Amino acid sequence: MNYGELKSYLQSLINRTDITDTLAGQFIKQSIDRLQRVSRPQFMERTQQYTADGTNTLVLPSDYVELANLYTSQGELEQIDMREFVNTTEYVGTPRYFVRVGANIKLKPTPEEGTEITLHYYGTEPDLLNSTDENGWSVSAVDAVVYGAAELAGDFYEDDRTQRFAQKYATALAELQEQIINDSFSGPLSIRPAYSFQDDWDY
């Protein structure tokens, strides 16, 4: 559904003359914001390529929500806590460890200039602004969006149906989470060693 259709769907569910387009849009936005905090469907997955500039800092994308993994051609980097990071020797080489500091990621060792680094992460979907706008939520998770918005609207209007809307939202969210799990395990799986050799890393 597009944004206009979502608002119309919500307005028909609430069935009140005082649920304006503006209010309907507000409830839909709040519902999507909540979903983006609790769910990680495939359409939220993103990759960001970085080319090291001689520093150990990567700036996170503006739509960043949660990390999936960070890697170079030499393998995946390990996230460690700040205490361990500070106590790790600083030198230039293949990065192996990272920490997040605010809107940045810090790496150790510092990568050589020109090193390619890939951030695999979950990001927010584009905002719905115009009636014809669509995003991953409006296309792939309509029930979760609309019933989540209906629950919020019901609470706003002190509607007796709020609990029913909440139950329908919970059901839609559970179905979405099940689909995410199924998608994660679809296709052939391979078994890989649960260890790596020190010689696999360049120093």
mmCIF file of the C-alpha atoms, coordinates in Angstrom:
data_MODEL
# 
_entry.id   MODEL 
# 
loop_
_atom_site.group_PDB 
_atom_site.id 
_atom_site.type_symbol 
_atom_site.label_atom_id 
_atom_site.label_alt_id 
_atom_site.label_comp_id 
_atom_site.label_asym_id 
_atom_site.label_entity_id 
_atom_site.label_seq_id 
_atom_site.pdbx_PDB_ins_code 
_atom_site.Cartn_x 
_atom_site.Cartn_y 
_atom_site.Cartn_z 
_atom_site.occupancy 
_atom_site.B_iso_or_equiv 
_atom_site.pdbx_formal_charge 
_atom_site.auth_seq_id 
_atom_site.auth_comp_id 
_atom_site.auth_asym_id 
_atom_site.auth_atom_id 
_atom_site.pdbx_PDB_model_num 
ATOM 1   C CA . MET A 1 1   ? 0.000   0.000   0.000  1.00 0.00 ? 1   MET A CA 1 
ATOM 2   C CA . ASN A 1 2   ? 1.061   3.578   -0.469 1.00 0.00 ? 2   ASN A CA 1 
ATOM 3   C CA . TYR A 1 3   ? 0.882   6.228   2.250  1.00 0.00 ? 3   TYR A CA 1 
ATOM 4   C CA . GLY A 1 4   ? -2.539  7.511   1.191  1.00 0.00 ? 4   GLY A CA 1 
ATOM 5   C CA . GLU A 1 5   ? -3.984  3.999   1.226  1.00 0.00 ? 5   GLU A CA 1 
ATOM 6   C CA . LEU A 1 6   ? -2.529  3.297   4.671  1.00 0.00 ? 6   LEU A CA 1 
ATOM 7   C CA . LYS A 1 7   ? -4.153  6.430   6.085  1.00 0.00 ? 7   LYS A CA 1 
ATOM 8   C CA . SER A 1 8   ? -7.503  5.538   4.504  1.00 0.00 ? 8   SER A CA 1 
ATOM 9   C CA . TYR A 1 9   ? -7.289  1.992   5.890  1.00 0.00 ? 9   TYR A CA 1 
ATOM 10  C CA . LEU A 1 10  ? -6.569  3.311   9.378  1.00 0.00 ? 10  LEU A CA 1 
ATOM 11  C CA . GLN A 1 11  ? -9.350  5.894   9.199  1.00 0.00 ? 11  GLN A CA 1 
ATOM 12  C CA . SER A 1 12  ? -11.846 3.206   8.172  1.00 0.00 ? 12  SER A CA 1 
ATOM 13  C CA . LEU A 1 13  ? -10.796 1.033   11.132 1.00 0.00 ? 13  LEU A CA 1 
ATOM 14  C CA . ILE A 1 14  ? -11.095 3.842   13.675 1.00 0.00 ? 14  ILE A CA 1 
ATOM 15  C CA . ASN A 1 15  ? -14.276 5.146   12.016 1.00 0.00 ? 15  ASN A CA 1 
ATOM 16  C CA . ARG A 1 16  ? -14.323 8.596   13.595 1.00 0.00 ? 16  ARG A CA 1 
ATOM 17  C CA . THR A 1 17  ? -14.925 11.924  11.919 1.00 0.00 ? 17  THR A CA 1 
ATOM 18  C CA . ASP A 1 18  ? -12.142 13.602  13.911 1.00 0.00 ? 18  ASP A CA 1 
ATOM 19  C CA . ILE A 1 19  ? -9.286  11.342  12.772 1.00 0.00 ? 19  ILE A CA 1 
ATOM 20  C CA . THR A 1 20  ? -7.837  13.709  10.202 1.00 0.00 ? 20  THR A CA 1 
ATOM 21  C CA . ASP A 1 21  ? -5.226  12.851  7.580  1.00 0.00 ? 21  ASP A CA 1 
ATOM 22  C CA . THR A 1 22  ? -2.638  14.574  9.770  1.00 0.00 ? 22  THR A CA 1 
ATOM 23  C CA . LEU A 1 23  ? -3.500  12.475  12.824 1.00 0.00 ? 23  LEU A CA 1 
ATOM 24  C CA . ALA A 1 24  ? -3.686  9.278   10.774 1.00 0.00 ? 24  ALA A CA 1 
ATOM 25  C CA . GLY A 1 25  ? -0.246  10.041  9.368  1.00 0.00 ? 25  GLY A CA 1 
ATOM 26  C CA . GLN A 1 26  ? 1.109   10.690  12.860 1.00 0.00 ? 26  GLN A CA 1 
ATOM 27  C CA . PHE A 1 27  ? -0.152  7.321   14.159 1.00 0.00 ? 27  PHE A CA 1 
ATOM 28  C CA . ILE A 1 28  ? 1.278   5.508   11.126 1.00 0.00 ? 28  ILE A CA 1 
ATOM 29  C CA . LYS A 1 29  ? 4.671   7.157   11.608 1.00 0.00 ? 29  LYS A CA 1 
ATOM 30  C CA . GLN A 1 30  ? 4.689   6.229   15.302 1.00 0.00 ? 30  GLN A CA 1 
ATOM 31  C CA . SER A 1 31  ? 3.762   2.654   14.416 1.00 0.00 ? 31  SER A CA 1 
ATOM 32  C CA . ILE A 1 32  ? 6.583   2.371   11.874 1.00 0.00 ? 32  ILE A CA 1 
ATOM 33  C CA . ASP A 1 33  ? 9.044   3.928   14.330 1.00 0.00 ? 33  ASP A CA 1 
ATOM 34  C CA . ARG A 1 34  ? 8.096   1.286   16.902 1.00 0.00 ? 34  ARG A CA 1 
ATOM 35  C CA . LEU A 1 35  ? 8.449   -1.533  14.364 1.00 0.00 ? 35  LEU A CA 1 
ATOM 36  C CA . GLN A 1 36  ? 11.895  -0.295  13.391 1.00 0.00 ? 36  GLN A CA 1 
ATOM 37  C CA . ARG A 1 37  ? 12.956  -0.551  17.034 1.00 0.00 ? 37  ARG A CA 1 
ATOM 38  C CA . VAL A 1 38  ? 11.793  -4.145  17.521 1.00 0.00 ? 38  VAL A CA 1 
ATOM 39  C CA . SER A 1 39  ? 11.950  -5.929  14.161 1.00 0.00 ? 39  SER A CA 1 
ATOM 40  C CA . ARG A 1 40  ? 14.704  -6.611  11.602 1.00 0.00 ? 40  ARG A CA 1 
ATOM 41  C CA . PRO A 1 41  ? 13.137  -7.696  8.278  1.00 0.00 ? 41  PRO A CA 1 
ATOM 42  C CA . GLN A 1 42  ? 15.378  -8.183  5.267  1.00 0.00 ? 42  GLN A CA 1 
ATOM 43  C CA . PHE A 1 43  ? 14.256  -4.944  3.627  1.00 0.00 ? 43  PHE A CA 1 
ATOM 44  C CA . MET A 1 44  ? 16.013  -3.047  6.440  1.00 0.00 ? 44  MET A CA 1 
ATOM 45  C CA . GLU A 1 45  ? 19.391  -4.580  5.535  1.00 0.00 ? 45  GLU A CA 1 
ATOM 46  C CA . ARG A 1 46  ? 21.988  -2.238  4.055  1.00 0.00 ? 46  ARG A CA 1 
ATOM 47  C CA . THR A 1 47  ? 25.683  -2.259  3.187  1.00 0.00 ? 47  THR A CA 1 
ATOM 48  C CA . GLN A 1 48  ? 28.043  0.702   3.293  1.00 0.00 ? 48  GLN A CA 1 
ATOM 49  C CA . GLN A 1 49  ? 31.478  0.584   1.678  1.00 0.00 ? 49  GLN A CA 1 
ATOM 50  C CA . TYR A 1 50  ? 34.371  2.531   3.188  1.00 0.00 ? 50  TYR A CA 1 
ATOM 51  C CA . THR A 1 51  ? 37.848  3.164   1.839  1.00 0.00 ? 51  THR A CA 1 
ATOM 52  C CA . ALA A 1 52  ? 40.265  3.766   4.710  1.00 0.00 ? 52  ALA A CA 1 
ATOM 53  C CA . ASP A 1 53  ? 41.778  7.255   4.717  1.00 0.00 ? 53  ASP A CA 1 
ATOM 54  C CA . GLY A 1 54  ? 44.635  6.558   7.122  1.00 0.00 ? 54  GLY A CA 1 
ATOM 55  C CA . THR A 1 55  ? 42.564  7.060   10.282 1.00 0.00 ? 55  THR A CA 1 
ATOM 56  C CA . ASN A 1 56  ? 40.819  4.455   12.421 1.00 0.00 ? 56  ASN A CA 1 
ATOM 57  C CA . THR A 1 57  ? 37.364  6.089   12.318 1.00 0.00 ? 57  THR A CA 1 
ATOM 58  C CA . LEU A 1 58  ? 34.275  5.200   10.275 1.00 0.00 ? 58  LEU A CA 1 
ATOM 59  C CA . VAL A 1 59  ? 31.216  7.480   10.357 1.00 0.00 ? 59  VAL A CA 1 
ATOM 60  C CA . LEU A 1 60  ? 27.963  5.541   10.650 1.00 0.00 ? 60  LEU A CA 1 
ATOM 61  C CA . PRO A 1 61  ? 25.254  6.141   8.004  1.00 0.00 ? 61  PRO A CA 1 
ATOM 62  C CA . SER A 1 62  ? 22.455  8.508   9.001  1.00 0.00 ? 62  SER A CA 1 
ATOM 63  C CA . ASP A 1 63  ? 19.849  5.713   8.742  1.00 0.00 ? 63  ASP A CA 1 
ATOM 64  C CA . TYR A 1 64  ? 21.822  3.315   10.976 1.00 0.00 ? 64  TYR A CA 1 
ATOM 65  C CA . VAL A 1 65  ? 19.785  1.300   13.487 1.00 0.00 ? 65  VAL A CA 1 
ATOM 66  C CA . GLU A 1 66  ? 21.765  -1.829  14.330 1.00 0.00 ? 66  GLU A CA 1 
ATOM 67  C CA . LEU A 1 67  ? 24.941  -3.613  13.288 1.00 0.00 ? 67  LEU A CA 1 
ATOM 68  C CA . ALA A 1 68  ? 24.881  -6.921  11.436 1.00 0.00 ? 68  ALA A CA 1 
ATOM 69  C CA . ASN A 1 69  ? 28.628  -7.255  10.863 1.00 0.00 ? 69  ASN A CA 1 
ATOM 70  C CA . LEU A 1 70  ? 31.764  -5.410  9.786  1.00 0.00 ? 70  LEU A CA 1 
ATOM 71  C CA . TYR A 1 71  ? 34.379  -7.013  7.577  1.00 0.00 ? 71  TYR A CA 1 
ATOM 72  C CA . THR A 1 72  ? 37.312  -6.633  5.198  1.00 0.00 ? 72  THR A CA 1 
ATOM 73  C CA . SER A 1 73  ? 38.666  -9.020  2.578  1.00 0.00 ? 73  SER A CA 1 
ATOM 74  C CA . GLN A 1 74  ? 40.617  -10.628 5.442  1.00 0.00 ? 74  GLN A CA 1 
ATOM 75  C CA . GLY A 1 75  ? 37.518  -11.543 7.433  1.00 0.00 ? 75  GLY A CA 1 
ATOM 76  C CA . GLU A 1 76  ? 34.973  -10.276 9.946  1.00 0.00 ? 76  GLU A CA 1 
ATOM 77  C CA . LEU A 1 77  ? 35.989  -7.833  12.673 1.00 0.00 ? 77  LEU A CA 1 
ATOM 78  C CA . GLU A 1 78  ? 35.190  -8.545  16.324 1.00 0.00 ? 78  GLU A CA 1 
ATOM 79  C CA . GLN A 1 79  ? 33.283  -6.031  18.430 1.00 0.00 ? 79  GLN A CA 1 
ATOM 80  C CA . ILE A 1 80  ? 34.894  -5.575  21.855 1.00 0.00 ? 80  ILE A CA 1 
ATOM 81  C CA . ASP A 1 81  ? 34.206  -3.333  24.842 1.00 0.00 ? 81  ASP A CA 1 
ATOM 82  C CA . MET A 1 82  ? 35.923  0.005   25.322 1.00 0.00 ? 82  MET A CA 1 
ATOM 83  C CA . ARG A 1 83  ? 38.220  -1.202  28.114 1.00 0.00 ? 83  ARG A CA 1 
ATOM 84  C CA . GLU A 1 84  ? 39.607  -3.975  25.920 1.00 0.00 ? 84  GLU A CA 1 
ATOM 85  C CA . PHE A 1 85  ? 39.853  -1.614  22.948 1.00 0.00 ? 85  PHE A CA 1 
ATOM 86  C CA . VAL A 1 86  ? 41.871  0.951   24.901 1.00 0.00 ? 86  VAL A CA 1 
ATOM 87  C CA . ASN A 1 87  ? 44.233  -1.772  26.104 1.00 0.00 ? 87  ASN A CA 1 
ATOM 88  C CA . THR A 1 88  ? 44.785  -3.138  22.585 1.00 0.00 ? 88  THR A CA 1 
ATOM 89  C CA . THR A 1 89  ? 48.116  -2.109  21.051 1.00 0.00 ? 89  THR A CA 1 
ATOM 90  C CA . GLU A 1 90  ? 47.834  0.545   18.350 1.00 0.00 ? 90  GLU A CA 1 
ATOM 91  C CA . TYR A 1 91  ? 49.584  0.011   15.019 1.00 0.00 ? 91  TYR A CA 1 
ATOM 92  C CA . VAL A 1 92  ? 48.826  0.048   11.290 1.00 0.00 ? 92  VAL A CA 1 
ATOM 93  C CA . GLY A 1 93  ? 47.645  -3.229  9.786  1.00 0.00 ? 93  GLY A CA 1 
ATOM 94  C CA . THR A 1 94  ? 44.585  -5.332  9.032  1.00 0.00 ? 94  THR A CA 1 
ATOM 95  C CA . PRO A 1 95  ? 41.794  -4.192  11.401 1.00 0.00 ? 95  PRO A CA 1 
ATOM 96  C CA . ARG A 1 96  ? 40.548  -6.943  13.699 1.00 0.00 ? 96  ARG A CA 1 
ATOM 97  C CA . TYR A 1 97  ? 38.592  -5.171  16.444 1.00 0.00 ? 97  TYR A CA 1 
ATOM 98  C CA . PHE A 1 98  ? 36.124  -2.318  16.704 1.00 0.00 ? 98  PHE A CA 1 
ATOM 99  C CA . VAL A 1 99  ? 34.003  -0.355  19.142 1.00 0.00 ? 99  VAL A CA 1 
ATOM 100 C CA . ARG A 1 100 ? 31.130  1.999   18.556 1.00 0.00 ? 100 ARG A CA 1 
ATOM 101 C CA . VAL A 1 101 ? 31.537  5.513   19.938 1.00 0.00 ? 101 VAL A CA 1 
ATOM 102 C CA . GLY A 1 102 ? 28.428  7.597   19.342 1.00 0.00 ? 102 GLY A CA 1 
ATOM 103 C CA . ALA A 1 103 ? 27.926  7.961   15.592 1.00 0.00 ? 103 ALA A CA 1 
ATOM 104 C CA . ASN A 1 104 ? 31.372  6.525   14.823 1.00 0.00 ? 104 ASN A CA 1 
ATOM 105 C CA . ILE A 1 105 ? 33.121  3.175   14.721 1.00 0.00 ? 105 ILE A CA 1 
ATOM 106 C CA . LYS A 1 106 ? 36.742  2.973   15.878 1.00 0.00 ? 106 LYS A CA 1 
ATOM 107 C CA . LEU A 1 107 ? 39.051  0.275   14.510 1.00 0.00 ? 107 LEU A CA 1 
ATOM 108 C CA . LYS A 1 108 ? 42.224  -1.429  15.700 1.00 0.00 ? 108 LYS A CA 1 
ATOM 109 C CA . PRO A 1 109 ? 44.688  -1.915  14.200 1.00 0.00 ? 109 PRO A CA 1 
ATOM 110 C CA . THR A 1 110 ? 44.346  1.258   12.128 1.00 0.00 ? 110 THR A CA 1 
ATOM 111 C CA . PRO A 1 111 ? 43.759  0.126   8.532  1.00 0.00 ? 111 PRO A CA 1 
ATOM 112 C CA . GLU A 1 112 ? 46.244  1.053   5.858  1.00 0.00 ? 112 GLU A CA 1 
ATOM 113 C CA . GLU A 1 113 ? 45.075  3.831   3.559  1.00 0.00 ? 113 GLU A CA 1 
ATOM 114 C CA . GLY A 1 114 ? 43.004  2.356   0.729  1.00 0.00 ? 114 GLY A CA 1 
ATOM 115 C CA . THR A 1 115 ? 41.789  -0.676  2.704  1.00 0.00 ? 115 THR A CA 1 
ATOM 116 C CA . GLU A 1 116 ? 38.201  -1.573  1.760  1.00 0.00 ? 116 GLU A CA 1 
ATOM 117 C CA . ILE A 1 117 ? 35.851  -2.072  4.712  1.00 0.00 ? 117 ILE A CA 1 
ATOM 118 C CA . THR A 1 118 ? 32.208  -3.143  4.483  1.00 0.00 ? 118 THR A CA 1 
ATOM 119 C CA . LEU A 1 119 ? 29.546  -2.327  7.054  1.00 0.00 ? 119 LEU A CA 1 
ATOM 120 C CA . HIS A 1 120 ? 26.510  -4.632  6.940  1.00 0.00 ? 120 HIS A CA 1 
ATOM 121 C CA . TYR A 1 121 ? 23.749  -3.070  9.020  1.00 0.00 ? 121 TYR A CA 1 
ATOM 122 C CA . TYR A 1 122 ? 20.029  -2.497  9.499  1.00 0.00 ? 122 TYR A CA 1 
ATOM 123 C CA . GLY A 1 123 ? 18.740  0.935   8.555  1.00 0.00 ? 123 GLY A CA 1 
ATOM 124 C CA . THR A 1 124 ? 15.488  2.848   8.773  1.00 0.00 ? 124 THR A CA 1 
ATOM 125 C CA . GLU A 1 125 ? 13.186  2.927   5.776  1.00 0.00 ? 125 GLU A CA 1 
ATOM 126 C CA . PRO A 1 126 ? 12.529  6.261   4.004  1.00 0.00 ? 126 PRO A CA 1 
ATOM 127 C CA . ASP A 1 127 ? 9.802   8.388   5.588  1.00 0.00 ? 127 ASP A CA 1 
ATOM 128 C CA . LEU A 1 128 ? 6.355   8.398   4.005  1.00 0.00 ? 128 LEU A CA 1 
ATOM 129 C CA . LEU A 1 129 ? 5.549   11.981  3.053  1.00 0.00 ? 129 LEU A CA 1 
ATOM 130 C CA . ASN A 1 130 ? 3.378   12.061  -0.070 1.00 0.00 ? 130 ASN A CA 1 
ATOM 131 C CA . SER A 1 131 ? 0.213   10.030  -0.645 1.00 0.00 ? 131 SER A CA 1 
ATOM 132 C CA . THR A 1 132 ? 1.871   7.917   -3.348 1.00 0.00 ? 132 THR A CA 1 
ATOM 133 C CA . ASP A 1 133 ? 4.989   7.139   -1.258 1.00 0.00 ? 133 ASP A CA 1 
ATOM 134 C CA . GLU A 1 134 ? 5.804   3.529   -0.371 1.00 0.00 ? 134 GLU A CA 1 
ATOM 135 C CA . ASN A 1 135 ? 8.523   1.895   1.711  1.00 0.00 ? 135 ASN A CA 1 
ATOM 136 C CA . GLY A 1 136 ? 9.334   -1.607  2.919  1.00 0.00 ? 136 GLY A CA 1 
ATOM 137 C CA . TRP A 1 137 ? 6.876   -1.393  5.804  1.00 0.00 ? 137 TRP A CA 1 
ATOM 138 C CA . SER A 1 138 ? 3.971   -0.134  3.714  1.00 0.00 ? 138 SER A CA 1 
ATOM 139 C CA . VAL A 1 139 ? 4.517   -2.889  1.139  1.00 0.00 ? 139 VAL A CA 1 
ATOM 140 C CA . SER A 1 140 ? 5.555   -5.896  3.246  1.00 0.00 ? 140 SER A CA 1 
ATOM 141 C CA . ALA A 1 141 ? 4.078   -5.337  6.718  1.00 0.00 ? 141 ALA A CA 1 
ATOM 142 C CA . VAL A 1 142 ? 0.742   -3.593  6.197  1.00 0.00 ? 142 VAL A CA 1 
ATOM 143 C CA . ASP A 1 143 ? -1.147  -5.315  9.032  1.00 0.00 ? 143 ASP A CA 1 
ATOM 144 C CA . ALA A 1 144 ? 1.618   -4.651  11.560 1.00 0.00 ? 144 ALA A CA 1 
ATOM 145 C CA . VAL A 1 145 ? 1.764   -0.983  10.552 1.00 0.00 ? 145 VAL A CA 1 
ATOM 146 C CA . VAL A 1 146 ? -1.990  -0.365  10.480 1.00 0.00 ? 146 VAL A CA 1 
ATOM 147 C CA . TYR A 1 147 ? -2.968  -2.306  13.599 1.00 0.00 ? 147 TYR A CA 1 
ATOM 148 C CA . GLY A 1 148 ? -0.028  -0.785  15.458 1.00 0.00 ? 148 GLY A CA 1 
ATOM 149 C CA . ALA A 1 149 ? -1.309  2.626   14.391 1.00 0.00 ? 149 ALA A CA 1 
ATOM 150 C CA . ALA A 1 150 ? -4.866  1.637   15.353 1.00 0.00 ? 150 ALA A CA 1 
ATOM 151 C CA . GLU A 1 151 ? -3.671  0.689   18.845 1.00 0.00 ? 151 GLU A CA 1 
ATOM 152 C CA . LEU A 1 152 ? -2.004  4.091   19.201 1.00 0.00 ? 152 LEU A CA 1 
ATOM 153 C CA . ALA A 1 153 ? -5.102  5.851   17.879 1.00 0.00 ? 153 ALA A CA 1 
ATOM 154 C CA . GLY A 1 154 ? -7.339  3.822   20.189 1.00 0.00 ? 154 GLY A CA 1 
ATOM 155 C CA . ASP A 1 155 ? -5.259  4.883   23.167 1.00 0.00 ? 155 ASP A CA 1 
ATOM 156 C CA . PHE A 1 156 ? -5.412  8.509   21.999 1.00 0.00 ? 156 PHE A CA 1 
ATOM 157 C CA . TYR A 1 157 ? -9.208  8.417   21.674 1.00 0.00 ? 157 TYR A CA 1 
ATOM 158 C CA . GLU A 1 158 ? -9.741  6.141   24.722 1.00 0.00 ? 158 GLU A CA 1 
ATOM 159 C CA . ASP A 1 159 ? -11.473 3.692   22.382 1.00 0.00 ? 159 ASP A CA 1 
ATOM 160 C CA . ASP A 1 160 ? -12.946 0.478   23.825 1.00 0.00 ? 160 ASP A CA 1 
ATOM 161 C CA . ARG A 1 161 ? -11.425 -1.475  20.907 1.00 0.00 ? 161 ARG A CA 1 
ATOM 162 C CA . THR A 1 162 ? -7.840  -0.578  21.827 1.00 0.00 ? 162 THR A CA 1 
ATOM 163 C CA . GLN A 1 163 ? -7.106  -3.994  23.360 1.00 0.00 ? 163 GLN A CA 1 
ATOM 164 C CA . ARG A 1 164 ? -8.409  -5.761  20.257 1.00 0.00 ? 164 ARG A CA 1 
ATOM 165 C CA . PHE A 1 165 ? -6.216  -3.568  18.053 1.00 0.00 ? 165 PHE A CA 1 
ATOM 166 C CA . ALA A 1 166 ? -3.250  -4.363  20.319 1.00 0.00 ? 166 ALA A CA 1 
ATOM 167 C CA . GLN A 1 167 ? -3.884  -8.102  19.983 1.00 0.00 ? 167 GLN A CA 1 
ATOM 168 C CA . LYS A 1 168 ? -4.095  -7.851  16.197 1.00 0.00 ? 168 LYS A CA 1 
ATOM 169 C CA . TYR A 1 169 ? -0.854  -5.863  16.159 1.00 0.00 ? 169 TYR A CA 1 
ATOM 170 C CA . ALA A 1 170 ? 0.845   -8.502  18.322 1.00 0.00 ? 170 ALA A CA 1 
ATOM 171 C CA . THR A 1 171 ? -0.355  -11.246 15.962 1.00 0.00 ? 171 THR A CA 1 
ATOM 172 C CA . ALA A 1 172 ? 0.854   -9.356  12.888 1.00 0.00 ? 172 ALA A CA 1 
ATOM 173 C CA . LEU A 1 173 ? 4.234   -8.706  14.530 1.00 0.00 ? 173 LEU A CA 1 
ATOM 174 C CA . ALA A 1 174 ? 4.607   -12.380 15.488 1.00 0.00 ? 174 ALA A CA 1 
ATOM 175 C CA . GLU A 1 175 ? 3.856   -13.405 11.899 1.00 0.00 ? 175 GLU A CA 1 
ATOM 176 C CA . LEU A 1 176 ? 6.416   -10.902 10.647 1.00 0.00 ? 176 LEU A CA 1 
ATOM 177 C CA . GLN A 1 177 ? 9.051   -12.221 13.067 1.00 0.00 ? 177 GLN A CA 1 
ATOM 178 C CA . GLU A 1 178 ? 8.333   -15.787 11.945 1.00 0.00 ? 178 GLU A CA 1 
ATOM 179 C CA . GLN A 1 179 ? 8.781   -14.737 8.330  1.00 0.00 ? 179 GLN A CA 1 
ATOM 180 C CA . ILE A 1 180 ? 12.116  -13.113 9.206  1.00 0.00 ? 180 ILE A CA 1 
ATOM 181 C CA . ILE A 1 181 ? 13.297  -16.383 10.780 1.00 0.00 ? 181 ILE A CA 1 
ATOM 182 C CA . ASN A 1 182 ? 12.130  -18.391 7.780  1.00 0.00 ? 182 ASN A CA 1 
ATOM 183 C CA . ASP A 1 183 ? 13.907  -16.007 5.404  1.00 0.00 ? 183 ASP A CA 1 
ATOM 184 C CA . SER A 1 184 ? 17.094  -16.276 7.455  1.00 0.00 ? 184 SER A CA 1 
ATOM 185 C CA . PHE A 1 185 ? 17.178  -20.054 7.102  1.00 0.00 ? 185 PHE A CA 1 
ATOM 186 C CA . SER A 1 186 ? 15.913  -20.355 3.523  1.00 0.00 ? 186 SER A CA 1 
ATOM 187 C CA . GLY A 1 187 ? 18.296  -21.747 0.914  1.00 0.00 ? 187 GLY A CA 1 
ATOM 188 C CA . PRO A 1 188 ? 21.227  -24.125 1.345  1.00 0.00 ? 188 PRO A CA 1 
ATOM 189 C CA . LEU A 1 189 ? 23.248  -23.983 4.538  1.00 0.00 ? 189 LEU A CA 1 
ATOM 190 C CA . SER A 1 190 ? 26.930  -24.825 4.868  1.00 0.00 ? 190 SER A CA 1 
ATOM 191 C CA . ILE A 1 191 ? 28.977  -25.767 7.926  1.00 0.00 ? 191 ILE A CA 1 
ATOM 192 C CA . ARG A 1 192 ? 32.150  -23.801 8.516  1.00 0.00 ? 192 ARG A CA 1 
ATOM 193 C CA . PRO A 1 193 ? 34.888  -24.218 11.141 1.00 0.00 ? 193 PRO A CA 1 
ATOM 194 C CA . ALA A 1 194 ? 34.246  -22.476 14.452 1.00 0.00 ? 194 ALA A CA 1 
ATOM 195 C CA . TYR A 1 195 ? 37.882  -21.318 14.626 1.00 0.00 ? 195 TYR A CA 1 
ATOM 196 C CA . SER A 1 196 ? 40.481  -19.404 12.664 1.00 0.00 ? 196 SER A CA 1 
ATOM 197 C CA . PHE A 1 197 ? 44.266  -19.568 12.613 1.00 0.00 ? 197 PHE A CA 1 
ATOM 198 C CA . GLN A 1 198 ? 46.411  -16.624 13.604 1.00 0.00 ? 198 GLN A CA 1 
ATOM 199 C CA . ASP A 1 199 ? 48.254  -17.007 10.286 1.00 0.00 ? 199 ASP A CA 1 
ATOM 200 C CA . ASP A 1 200 ? 45.030  -16.064 8.514  1.00 0.00 ? 200 ASP A CA 1 
ATOM 201 C CA . TRP A 1 201 ? 45.540  -12.461 9.632  1.00 0.00 ? 201 TRP A CA 1 
ATOM 202 C CA . ASP A 1 202 ? 48.081  -10.057 8.217  1.00 0.00 ? 202 ASP A CA 1 
ATOM 203 C CA . TYR A 1 203 ? 50.034  -8.028  10.763 1.00 0.00 ? 203 TYR A CA 1 
# 
